[in-house]
Amino acid sequence: MIGATSTIFSIVATLVQVVLLALLGPLLIGFMAKMKARAEGRVGAPIVQPLRDLRKLLSKERLHARHASAVLPLAPMVIFAATTVAIAISPLVTTRPLLGSSADVLVIVYLLLTGSIAAALGGLDAGTAFGGMGSSRAMTIGALAEPALLVAVIALSIQSGTSNLPSIVSTTMAHPDWVSGPSRLLALVALVIVVIAETGRIPVDNPSTHLELTMIHEAMILEYAGPELSLITLAEAMRLGLFFSLIANLFFPWGIDTNGAYAGLALGVVALVGKTAIVALGVSLIEIRSAKLRLFRLPELLAGGFVLSVLAVVTGLVTR
């Protein structure tokens, strides 16, 4: 009976995480756009504007290039599915999601990498110059950012003695002094750099630009329209919310449910919204005070993130 109750709680918690990120991701994008507009002296669009845009796209017609293959319509579904699975098994509002035992560092990284590859293949499938340019740039950035992401999280797993993300969160809560340690601080800076690169924010990419020679992510989705564009946009917003949530919970896990109680689950939802809003505000401040880097300068930034993640691993091994 206890096992059945625990399973029901895990199912409910998993559904809550997926639905919450489906709403929170677009709202975070709207919040960051609002902060940037305020800093520039503009009123800006309402925070809920990304949700309105998604609803509008659902009513549009689905269009495909005449010579496109099945890869073009399948790519958004693969991106959305990979992101949803990563959200479902990650410790976002509770450390007891369904299949939380499978939430290994490598599993999460590979799921996110699957979405990145699907997006690049979708951009290449139509055979346009801009799609190929955006895909090649995205893969170049991913090749530099993914190793830094993996090594930074490994630094946390060395300190916790496990590569399972819910266990890392639980051990961090049991040892709050770890948060201020040099290994955690180095890993935090490295992860912030990686997240900015993976989500296409300034100074790596400008999500609000439509200039053909500078855009990266936008170039890959130029051939999408209607519901497929809505799906891929929602998936990217959920991906951003997942990254922000992992930063918040891996380094500041307080508020997340660890006992499998519904009251703790509700508290975890509130805590996650507050912590991700703070992370989004920090990234917005970075964007406001930064200019987009030239493409050939990006390897220097991402290499710096990788070096910081390696230093986090070395420091963790020394101080363990």
Residue, then its C-alpha position, 0 to 999 in steps of 0.5 A: m500500500i505504501g509502495a502504491t501511494s509512493t508511485i502515485f505521488s511520483i506520477v503526480a509530481t512528474l506531471v506537475q513538473v512537465v506542465l509547470l515547465a510548459l508554462l514557466g518556460p515561455l513566461l521566463i522568456g517573457f519576463m527576460a524580454k520585459m526586463k530588457a525592455r525596461a532597461e532600454g526605457r521601453v514598456g515592452a510586451p507583457i510577460v504572457q506574450p510568448l504564450r499568446d504567440l504559441r496559441k496564435l501559431l497553433s491556428k496557422e497553416r502547416l507549410h513544408a518546403r517542396h523538397a523537404s523529407a520526413v526529417l523536417p516534420l519529425a524534428p520538432m516532435v523529437i525535440f519536444a519528446a527529448t526535452t519532456v523526458a528530461i524534465a520528467i525525470s529531473p529533480l525540479v519540484t521533488t527529488r522523487p519524480l517517476l524514474g528519478s533513479s534514471a536521472d543520471v548526469l549522462v542521461i540528461v546530457y544525452l537527452l538534451l544533445t538529442g534535441s540539439i541534433a534533431a534541431a540541426l537536422g531539421g535546419l539542414d533538411a530544407g537545403t536552404a543556405f540559412g538553415g545550413m549556416g544556422s545548423s553548422r553554427a549550432m553544432t559548433i557551439g554545442a561541440l564546445a558547450e556540451p563537454a563543459l556542461l558534462v564536466a561541470v555536473i561531474a564536479l558536483s557528482i564527485q563531491s556528492g559521491t553519485s551521478n544521480l541528480p536527485s541524489i546530488v540535490s539531496t546530499t547538497m541539502a544535507h551539507p549546506d556548507w558545500v554551496s559556498g565551496p570553491s568547487r561549487l562556485l567554479a561549477l556554477v560560473a561554468l554552468v551559467i556560461v554553458v546555459i547562455a550558450e545552449t539557450g542562445r542568449i546574449p552574448v552567444d546569440n541574440p534571440s530577438t534578431h532576424l539578421e541573417l548573418t548573425m542569427i543561429h537558432e532562428a536560422m534553423i527554424l526558418e522553414y517551420a510554420g504553424p503548429e510545428l513552429s509552435l511545438i519547437t518554440l515551446a520545446e526550446a522554452m521548456r529547455l530554457g526552463l529546465f536549464f534554469s531549474l537545474i542551476a537553481n536546484l543543484f546549487f540552491p536546492w532549498g524548498i524542493d520536496t524530499n519527503g514525498a508529501y503533497a504539501g512539500l510538492a506545492l512548496g516545491v512549485v512555489a520555490l522553483v518559480g521563485k528561484t528560476a525567476i531569480v536566475a532569469l533576472g541574473v541572465s537578463l542583467i548579463e544580457i543588458r550589460s553585454a554585446k553579442l560576440r563575434l562568432f569567432r570569439l565564441p570558442e574563447l568564451l566556451a573554452g573559458g567555461f570548460v576550463l572553469s569546469v575542469l578546475a571545479v573537478v580538480t578542486g572537488l577531488v582535492t577537497r573531498 
